[in-house]
Amino acid sequence: MFLFKISICITFLLFTIGCGCNRLAQNGTINFHEDDTKPLIVLFHGLGGDVFSFKTLQEALENEFGKDSVVALDYITKEQTLLYSIKEQSNKCFDKLSKKEPNLKNRPTLLIGHSQGGLRAYRMFHGYKDVLNVKGIITLATPWEGAPVIETVRKLNERDTTTGIKNEALYVRYFTPPVLNDMCRLSHSMGQPTNWIEQELVSRLEAFPVLELFVGFYDLKPGSEFLESIQDALPEEEVPILAIGGTLSDFKNFLPKESSYESSYDFKHLNTAWGKIIVGEADLDLIDKHDMIVPLYSQLASHIPNKENFKRMVIDDALHGQLLNEFPIEASKSILCHPTMVKEVIQFGKDIFYSDAITSEYQVSEYN
């Protein structure tokens, strides 16, 4: 029975946070070029994701750098992103990759990771840099400084030791009457019953698994031992890194294109409440921004001192991934499919592969 419940929790969590642009890749297999000095681009999917999520980016990179230069790692399954620590995941990735390509030391390599995959990529590089030839790392919506929503959910689901009742007072504090009114209006705009959005969001928060055995999940908790080790190492890192973050966080984006019912309504109460769930209770303008899952400051590792080799950029209309799977947003709004992301990734790749350093031609809209 316990294992059955764990299976249900995993299924629910992956459904809730699985991110992508709803396009399936042709395949996720590795097909290395005979030229063992050819550039290698390795893609790391996020928590609950899979290689299919990189369909758009993978095709663009293959067109630019050659099909045999791009590898979307399928070594870590959706369940393993939860059940294995990120360190274990990175070790597994390296073991499999090195067996497929024994000459990694001679192949100039670019690592690209989405969300948890960015940390997996960096950890693999940091642990095996002496036997790799990594020229650069790109992270997409990666929680370098953790995901505060984990602690929020833990508090929401905390039960009174005597009564066994969940923290209803905290729910009431987040979901005030104005917030519930916004939810009703959004539900109507989507052609759904009045309480549909409330049921979708609240039920997911209530059922969100907070079991400690999900070590890959808990590695993302702010202040975790894993994240502290990353933050200790990052300031001394010399490899070029580009951290790309998104800030699309308005529930209006989930409205169907044909819906004009609420075109002038801003859902400000719902947006604010969700922001507090995702970012935390701090009331600072710069850290209010998020992509519906991860705060912007975390996506950009903003507390790491400014360094020449660590570049940051923001895509204002990019979302972490799907939140309401029944009503997927326009594919290009997902950071994994966003045209600006694709353009910047390709330019970064050209610079690190075809020059000794990132050239002055490489310009991004940096976050300060």
N, C-alpha and C positions, 0 to 999 in steps of 0.2 A: 504493500500500500504506500509506504514511504517513497519507494522508487517511482511509483506511478504519479504521486503528487509532484515529485521533482520534475518528471517528464512534462507534466502539464505546465509547471512554472516556466520551464525552459521554452516551451512552445509559445507561451503567452509573451514572454519577454522578447523573444526573437521577432514575433509579429509586431510588437510595439515599437522596437527600436531598429529593426532591420532597415537599412538605408540603401537607396539606389534610385535609379531613374527609370525603373520599370522597362528596361530593354534587356533582352537576353543576349549574352555573348555567343558567338559561334562555337567556341570551345575555350577551355581553360588549360589546355595542355601545353607543355613546354616543348619547343622545337628550336634548339639552338643552332646557330649558324656554324658552318665549319671554320670560319675565321674566328679564332679564339681571342683576337684583339679587338673585335667589333664592339662598339658601345652596347651596354646592357642596361635595360630599364626594367626595374622590378616593381610590381604593384602589390600593395598590401591592403586588403579590404578591411572594413571596420567591424566592430562588435555586432554579431548577429548577421553579418553580411556574407557575400560570396563573390567569386570572380565576375559574375554577371553584372555587378554594379559598375564595373569599369568599362562596359561596352563602348560608350561614346569616346572616352579618353583613350582607350586601347586602340581603337580604329584610327584615331587622329595621330597617335604616336607611331603606329605601324606605317601609316602613309608618309610620315616625315622621316623616320629613322630606319625603316625596314621592318618587315613582319618578324624576322628572326631575331630582332633586337629587343622585343618586348615580351615580358613574362608576367602574367597575372597569377600569382601564387594561389594554388588551391590546396595547399597542404593543411591548412587550419580550417576545420569545419565550423559551421555556425555554433554548434554546441561547444566546441573546444575554445572558442573565444570567451566563453563564460567559465568553463570548468578548469582551464589551464591558466596559470599566472602568465602575465605578458612576457616575463623572462623565459618561461618554459615554451611559450609559443614562438618566441624569436629563436630559441635554440633549435626547435623542431624545423623551423623554416630554413635555418642555415644548414642543418644536417642534410635535409632533402635537396636543397639547392646545390650544395657542394658536391653531392653525389652525381647530380645531373651535369654539372659543369665544374670539373676538377681544376680548371685553369682560371678561377675567379680572380686571382691576384693580377692577371694580365689584362683583364677586361675592365675598361673604364665604366663605372656603374653609377646610375642614378636610381635612388630609392624614392618611391612615392607612396604615401600612406594616407588613407582616409580615416578620420576619427581615431579609434583605438589602434588602427593599422599604422598610423603615423608613429605612435610610441613603439609599436612592435618593430617597425623599420629602424627607428633610431637605436633601439636596444640591440638589434642584431648587428648594426654597424658598430656600436660602442663595444660590444662583446667580442667582435671578430675583426676589428679594423686592421689588424696586422696581416690578415690573410685575405682581405678584400681590397678592392681598388675603387672605393667610393669617391666620386667627384662632387656629389651633391645630394641633398635630401630635400624633398618637398612634402609638406604636410597640409592636408585639407581638413579644416574643421577639427583639428586634433586637440584634445583636452590636455595640453601640456601641464596645466596647473589644476587639473581635475574637473569633475562635473558635480557641482553642488547639489544638483537634483537628487543625487544618491542619498545625501543626508536629509534632504527635505522629505523624500519618500519614507525614509526610516522613521522620522518623527511622526509623519502622518499615519503610519501603520503601527505605531507603538501602542501597545495595549496596557491598560491598567492591570497591575499584577493581581489585584483583588477581584475586580469585576470582569476582566477580560475584554472590556470595551475599548475600541480604537479611539484615537485622539480626535473625537468629534469637534472639540473646541477649536482645534487648529484648522479643520476643514471649514468650519463656519467663518473663521477669520479670513481664509483665502476666498471662499465662495460666498461673498456677500450678496444681498439682493440685487444691487446694480450689476454684479458679475453674472448672476443667474439670468437677469434680464437680457444681457448681451448674448448669453448662450441660447436663450429662446429665439432671439431675433436671427441669430446665425443658423439655427436649426431650420427655421421657417424659410430662410433664404436658400437653403440647400434642398428644400422640398421634403424635409423630414419632420417627424413628430416634434412637438414643442421641447421635450426634455432629451432629445437625442444626443446633442453635444454634451450635455451634463453627464449623461450615462456613459458616453464614450470616454471622456476625460477622467471623470471621477472613478469609474470602474477600473480603468487602467492603473491609476495611482493606487487604488485599494488592493489590486491584485498583483502589483509589482513585486516580484520576489526579492526579498531582502536577506536571503540565506547567506551565511558567511562562506559556504562552500563554493559560491560563485566567485572564485578568487580573481578571475579575469575581469569581472565587473567591479569588485572591490578595490582592485589596483587603481581604478579611476577615481576613487574617493579622495577629495582634497586632503593633503597631509599624509597620504598612505606612504608606507616605507618605500614602495616602488617609485612613486612620484618624487619623493625627496631625493632618492638616488639620481634620478634624471636631472632634477634642478641643481644638484651639486655638480654634475658633470657638464651641463650645458654651457655655463659661462666660460669654460676653458676650451670649448670645442672650436676647432679650426676649419672644419669642412663647411663649405657654403650651404646654408639652410634657407629655404623660403617657406614661411608659414603663411598660408592663405586662410582667411577667416570670412565668414558670412554673417550678415545681420538682418536677414529677412525674418521678421518676427511678428507680422500682422496677420491675425486670423482671417482678415478679408481676402487674403490670397487663396484661401480654400474655397471661395465661392465659385461655382461653375461659371464659365464664360458667359453663358446665356442668361445668367441671373442678373437682373438690374434692380431687384427689390431693395437692396441695401447699398446701392452704389455710393451713396453719400454718407453712410454711417461708418464710424471709425472703430467700433468695438473696443474703446479705450479701457473700459473697466476689465474686460476679459484679458486684453493684452497685458495690462499692468499686473493682474493677478498671476498670469502664467509666467511673466517675467520674474516675479518674486519666487516662484517655484523653481525656476531654472537657475537664476542668478543667486538667489539668497535674499536676505532681508536688508542688506547694505543699501544705503540711499545715495549713491554716488553716480553722477551722470555718465562718466566714462565706462562704468562697469554694468550699466543697465542693459547694454546691447547684447544680443544673443541671436542664435540661429534656430531657436525653438528647442534646442537640446543642450548646447554648450555655450557658456558666456564668451563674449568676444575676447576679454582679457586672457582667458585660458587658451583660446585658439591661437593667440598671438604670443603666448609666453611673455606677457607684457611686464612681468616683474623681473625678468632677466635683463641685466644691464645691456644698453645698446651696444651692439658690436657690428663691425663692418661686414662680417660674413653672415650675419643673421638678419635676413630681410623679412619684413612684414608687409602684407597688403590685405585690403578689405574689399570684398565684393558686396555692396550694399543689398543687392536683390538676390542673394544666394541663401538657400535654406539647407539645413543639415541633411535632411532627407524627408521621407514621407512620415507624417504624424497621424493623419487620418487616412488610412489606406483605402477606405471605401471611396474617398474623394481625392484622388491624387492630383497634385498641382501640376501645372505645366512642367514638362520634363526639364526644360532649360533653367528652371528656377532652382533645381537641386544643384548643390555645389559640384556634384559628381558629373553633371552634364552641362554646366554653365559655360557658354562660349568664351567668356573672359578668362575663366580658369584654364580652359584648353589652350588658349593663346599664350598665356603667361607661362604655363608649364612647358610648352614647346620652346619658347624663347629661352627659358632658363636652361633647358636641355642643350640647346645649341651653344649657349655660352660656356657651359662647363665642359662639353665634349670637344669644342672646336677652338677653345682659347685656354690660356694658362690660368686665367682667373675670370671672374665675372666682369665683363667689360663695361665701359661707361655707357654703352648703347642700351644696356639693360636697365630699364626704368620701370618702377611700379608705383602705384599710389600707396605709399607707405603710411602706416599707422603711427602716430606720434603720441 
